[in-house]
Amino acid sequence: MKKYLITGLLIWIPLVITIWVLKLVVDTLDQSLLLLPEQWRTESFLGVHIPGLGVILTLVIVLVTGVFATNFFGAQLVHVWHEILHRIPVVNSIYSSVKQISDTLFSSSGQAFRKALLVQWPQEGMWTIAFLTGTPGGGAPSRSLSRRIRSARARRCGRLPGDRDRTPPAPAPRGRASR
């Protein structure tokens, strides 16, 4: 009985969550219909709301924005907009972080997050998951990334790479008791 209940949950939970997320996205994008004048909305001339029409309107707005931003005048306007946003203190940190992530995800090279890595950071003995988002340029050796991480960690701690006298000794590894 317990096996059947768990199997049923494993089937229904992903399905329900998927439907819920899709409904949330469609309902959120349908809010873009509020940008239209009331006489252009389907409720005024059909008498009923058509779900998903906001998704189409949002896609059209994104497409028109992309077409506009790729020409010379649009690119200049986008550049001015970026400069304005970078001058606002709190907005700058949020906008630049989101822009960097979106540029990485939607890069044309297709190299976004192509490999997961395990690196020792922020200190030795602590491991963090990282994603490789590109390859080092200029024929750099493969160890250059770890050298740069060690150098950045050393600068942050106030010591130079190669300073051994101020570095605390690493703790000895603990062995497991045999059974």
C-alpha contacts under 8 A as a table, 3 or more apart, distances in Angstrom:
res1	aa1	res2	aa2	distance
1	M	4	Y	5.28
1	M	5	L	6.36
2	K	5	L	5.11
2	K	6	I	6.25
3	K	6	I	5.29
3	K	7	T	6.13
4	Y	7	T	5.02
4	Y	8	G	6.05
5	L	8	G	5.13
5	L	9	L	6.19
6	I	9	L	5.02
6	I	10	L	6.10
7	T	10	L	5.07
7	T	11	I	6.39
8	G	11	I	5.18
8	G	12	W	6.11
9	L	12	W	5.12
9	L	13	I	5.59
10	L	13	I	5.87
10	L	14	P	6.99
11	I	14	P	6.43
11	I	15	L	6.76
12	W	15	L	5.13
12	W	16	V	5.98
13	I	16	V	5.25
13	I	17	I	6.08
14	P	17	I	5.17
14	P	18	T	5.98
15	L	18	T	5.16
15	L	19	I	6.24
16	V	19	I	5.17
16	V	20	W	6.02
17	I	20	W	4.96
17	I	21	V	6.07
18	T	21	V	5.22
18	T	22	L	6.16
19	I	22	L	5.15
19	I	23	K	6.07
20	W	23	K	5.13
20	W	24	L	6.13
21	V	24	L	5.00
21	V	25	V	6.17
22	L	25	V	5.10
22	L	26	V	6.09
23	K	26	V	5.14
23	K	27	D	5.90
24	L	27	D	5.18
24	L	28	T	6.02
25	V	28	T	5.12
25	V	29	L	6.10
26	V	29	L	5.13
26	V	30	D	5.95
26	V	51	P	7.32
26	V	52	G	5.84
26	V	54	G	7.32
26	V	55	V	6.34
27	D	30	D	5.00
27	D	31	Q	6.70
27	D	51	P	7.55
27	D	52	G	7.72
28	T	31	Q	5.44
28	T	32	S	7.75
29	L	32	S	5.63
29	L	33	L	7.99
29	L	52	G	7.74
29	L	54	G	5.10
29	L	55	V	5.27
29	L	58	T	6.65
30	D	33	L	5.65
30	D	34	L	7.97
30	D	51	P	6.96
30	D	52	G	6.34
30	D	53	L	6.45
30	D	54	G	3.72
30	D	55	V	6.17
31	Q	34	L	5.62
31	Q	35	L	7.96
31	Q	54	G	6.57
32	S	35	L	5.62
32	S	36	L	7.82
32	S	54	G	5.59
32	S	57	L	7.13
32	S	58	T	6.67
33	L	36	L	5.53
33	L	41	R	7.08
33	L	53	L	7.67
33	L	54	G	5.46
33	L	57	L	7.27
34	L	37	P	7.44
34	L	38	E	7.88
36	L	40	W	6.30
36	L	41	R	6.73
37	P	40	W	5.54
37	P	41	R	6.96
38	E	41	R	5.43
38	E	44	S	6.90
39	Q	44	S	5.74
39	Q	45	F	7.35
40	W	44	S	7.18
40	W	45	F	7.80
41	R	44	S	5.80
41	R	45	F	7.28
42	T	45	F	5.57
42	T	46	L	5.36
42	T	47	G	6.63
42	T	48	V	6.31
42	T	49	H	5.87
42	T	50	I	6.98
43	E	46	L	5.49
43	E	47	G	4.32
43	E	48	V	4.69
43	E	49	H	5.31
44	S	47	G	5.58
44	S	48	V	7.87
46	L	49	H	8.00
50	I	53	L	6.09
51	P	54	G	7.32
52	G	55	V	5.14
52	G	56	I	6.79
53	L	56	I	5.21
53	L	57	L	6.33
54	G	57	L	4.92
54	G	58	T	5.96
55	V	58	T	5.10
55	V	59	L	6.18
56	I	59	L	5.12
56	I	60	V	6.20
57	L	60	V	5.08
57	L	61	I	6.18
58	T	61	I	5.05
58	T	62	V	6.17
59	L	62	V	5.10
59	L	63	L	6.06
60	V	63	L	5.04
60	V	64	V	6.07
61	I	64	V	5.21
61	I	65	T	6.06
62	V	65	T	5.06
62	V	66	G	6.19
63	L	66	G	5.09
63	L	67	V	6.25
64	V	67	V	5.06
64	V	68	F	6.07
65	T	68	F	5.07
65	T	69	A	5.98
66	G	69	A	5.11
66	G	70	T	6.24
67	V	70	T	5.50
67	V	71	N	7.11
68	F	71	N	5.94
68	F	74	G	5.34
68	F	75	A	7.97
69	A	72	F	7.71
69	A	73	F	7.67
69	A	74	G	4.22
69	A	75	A	5.04
69	A	77	L	7.86
69	A	78	V	6.75
70	T	74	G	6.28
70	T	75	A	5.95
71	N	74	G	5.38
71	N	75	A	6.06
72	F	75	A	5.19
72	F	76	Q	6.31
73	F	76	Q	5.21
73	F	77	L	6.29
74	G	77	L	4.98
74	G	78	V	6.11
75	A	78	V	5.05
75	A	79	H	6.14
76	Q	79	H	5.05
76	Q	80	V	6.30
77	L	80	V	5.15
77	L	81	W	6.18
78	V	81	W	4.95
78	V	82	H	6.18
79	H	82	H	5.12
79	H	83	E	6.30
80	V	83	E	5.09
80	V	84	I	6.26
81	W	84	I	5.14
81	W	85	L	6.27
82	H	85	L	5.16
82	H	86	H	6.12
83	E	86	H	5.15
83	E	87	R	6.56
84	I	87	R	5.44
84	I	88	I	7.10
85	L	88	I	5.59
85	L	91	V	6.45
85	L	92	N	5.80
85	L	95	Y	7.38
86	H	89	P	7.38
86	H	91	V	7.28
86	H	92	N	4.59
86	H	95	Y	7.88
86	H	96	S	7.63
87	R	92	N	6.56
88	I	91	V	5.44
88	I	92	N	5.55
89	P	92	N	5.34
89	P	93	S	7.00
90	V	93	S	5.65
90	V	94	I	6.66
91	V	94	I	5.27
91	V	95	Y	5.75
92	N	95	Y	5.25
92	N	96	S	5.81
93	S	96	S	5.42
93	S	97	S	6.12
94	I	97	S	5.35
94	I	98	V	6.23
95	Y	98	V	5.27
95	Y	99	K	5.92
96	S	99	K	5.01
96	S	100	Q	6.01
97	S	100	Q	5.20
97	S	101	I	6.31
98	V	101	I	5.19
98	V	102	S	6.08
99	K	102	S	5.11
99	K	103	D	5.90
100	Q	103	D	5.12
100	Q	104	T	6.18
101	I	104	T	5.13
101	I	105	L	6.12
102	S	105	L	5.02
102	S	106	F	5.88
103	D	106	F	5.35
103	D	107	S	5.59
104	T	107	S	5.28
104	T	112	A	5.57
104	T	133	T	7.32
105	L	112	A	5.46
105	L	113	F	7.77
106	F	110	G	7.72
106	F	112	A	7.69
107	S	110	G	5.97
107	S	111	Q	7.39
107	S	112	A	6.92
109	S	112	A	7.89
111	Q	114	R	5.58
111	Q	133	T	6.08
111	Q	134	G	6.22
112	A	132	L	7.61
112	A	133	T	5.00
112	A	134	G	7.27
113	F	116	A	7.10
113	F	131	F	5.30
113	F	132	L	5.51
113	F	133	T	4.95
114	R	131	F	7.25
114	R	132	L	6.15
114	R	133	T	6.49
115	K	131	F	5.76
115	K	132	L	5.21
115	K	133	T	7.64
116	A	129	I	6.96
116	A	130	A	5.90
116	A	131	F	4.59
116	A	132	L	6.24
117	L	129	I	5.79
117	L	130	A	4.99
117	L	131	F	5.70
117	L	132	L	6.87
118	L	127	W	6.38
118	L	128	T	5.75
118	L	129	I	4.79
118	L	130	A	6.04
119	V	127	W	5.55
119	V	128	T	5.44
119	V	129	I	6.44
119	V	130	A	6.77
120	Q	123	Q	6.29
120	Q	124	E	5.54
120	Q	125	G	6.39
120	Q	126	M	5.48
120	Q	127	W	4.48
120	Q	128	T	6.16
121	W	124	E	6.44
121	W	125	G	7.97
121	W	126	M	5.81
121	W	127	W	5.77
121	W	128	T	5.91
122	P	126	M	6.68
122	P	127	W	7.90
122	P	128	T	7.96
122	P	153	R	7.11
123	Q	126	M	5.74
123	Q	153	R	7.36
124	E	127	W	7.81
132	L	135	T	7.61
136	P	139	G	7.19
136	P	140	A	6.11
136	P	145	L	7.94
137	G	140	A	6.27
140	A	144	S	6.49
141	P	144	S	5.62
142	S	145	L	6.77
143	R	146	S	5.50
143	R	147	R	6.33
144	S	147	R	4.96
144	S	148	R	6.08
145	L	148	R	5.09
145	L	149	I	6.21
146	S	149	I	5.03
146	S	150	R	6.13
147	R	150	R	5.10
147	R	151	S	6.05
148	R	151	S	4.99
148	R	152	A	6.02
149	I	152	A	5.13
149	I	153	R	6.06
150	R	153	R	5.04
150	R	154	A	6.02
150	R	161	P	7.22
151	S	154	A	5.01
151	S	155	R	6.11
151	S	160	L	7.19
151	S	161	P	5.75
152	A	155	R	5.13
152	A	156	R	6.14
153	R	156	R	5.09
153	R	157	C	6.26
154	A	157	C	5.06
154	A	158	G	6.13
154	A	159	R	5.15
154	A	160	L	5.63
154	A	161	P	6.07
155	R	158	G	5.03
155	R	159	R	5.71
155	R	160	L	6.27
156	R	159	R	7.72
159	R	163	D	6.65
160	L	163	D	5.67
163	D	166	R	6.45
163	D	167	T	6.96
164	R	167	T	5.26
